[in-house]
Amino acid sequence: MASTRLIRKTQRKRAKQERSAANIKLLSFKPVIKKVDVEELKKQFAK
């Protein structure tokens, strides 16, 4: 019986770590900055 409890505890811990890692990955994600033509944008807003 004790071994099943330890296995379950290990599964919970592992799941918690995976969720935590996924959250950190999501929070630290930076979108790719594409090269933007600033002059073209200024022309569009000037209209």
C-alpha positions as a Markdown table, in Angstrom:
| # | Residue | x | y | z |
|---|---|---|---|---|
| 1 | Met | 0.0 | 0.0 | 0.0 |
| 2 | Ala | 2.7 | 2.4 | 0.9 |
| 3 | Ser | 4.3 | 2.0 | -2.5 |
| 4 | Thr | 1.1 | 3.0 | -4.4 |
| 5 | Arg | 0.9 | 6.2 | -2.3 |
| 6 | Leu | 4.5 | 7.1 | -3.1 |
| 7 | Ile | 3.8 | 6.5 | -6.8 |
| 8 | Arg | 0.8 | 8.7 | -6.7 |
| 9 | Lys | 2.7 | 11.4 | -4.8 |
| 10 | Thr | 5.4 | 11.2 | -7.5 |
| 11 | Gln | 2.8 | 11.5 | -10.3 |
| 12 | Arg | 1.3 | 14.6 | -8.6 |
| 13 | Lys | 4.7 | 16.2 | -8.1 |
| 14 | Arg | 5.7 | 15.5 | -11.7 |
| 15 | Ala | 2.4 | 16.9 | -13.0 |
| 16 | Lys | 2.8 | 20.0 | -10.8 |
| 17 | Gln | 6.4 | 20.6 | -12.2 |
| 18 | Glu | 5.2 | 20.2 | -15.8 |
| 19 | Arg | 2.4 | 22.7 | -15.2 |
| 20 | Ser | 4.8 | 25.1 | -13.6 |
| 21 | Ala | 7.3 | 24.8 | -16.5 |
| 22 | Ala | 4.5 | 25.3 | -19.0 |
| 23 | Asn | 3.3 | 28.5 | -17.2 |
| 24 | Ile | 6.9 | 29.9 | -17.1 |
| 25 | Lys | 7.4 | 29.1 | -20.7 |
| 26 | Leu | 4.1 | 30.9 | -21.6 |
| 27 | Leu | 4.9 | 33.9 | -19.4 |
| 28 | Ser | 8.4 | 34.3 | -20.8 |
| 29 | Phe | 7.4 | 33.9 | -24.4 |
| 30 | Lys | 8.2 | 36.9 | -26.6 |
| 31 | Pro | 6.6 | 37.4 | -30.0 |
| 32 | Val | 8.9 | 37.7 | -32.9 |
| 33 | Ile | 9.5 | 41.3 | -33.8 |
| 34 | Lys | 9.3 | 41.7 | -37.5 |
| 35 | Lys | 11.1 | 44.4 | -39.4 |
| 36 | Val | 8.7 | 47.4 | -39.8 |
| 37 | Asp | 8.9 | 50.2 | -42.2 |
| 38 | Val | 8.4 | 53.2 | -40.0 |
| 39 | Glu | 8.0 | 55.7 | -42.8 |
| 40 | Glu | 5.3 | 53.7 | -44.4 |
| 41 | Leu | 3.4 | 53.6 | -41.1 |
| 42 | Lys | 3.7 | 57.3 | -40.7 |
| 43 | Lys | 2.2 | 57.8 | -44.2 |
| 44 | Gln | -0.8 | 55.6 | -43.4 |
| 45 | Phe | -1.6 | 57.6 | -40.2 |
| 46 | Ala | -1.1 | 60.9 | -41.9 |
| 47 | Lys | -4.0 | 60.3 | -44.3 |
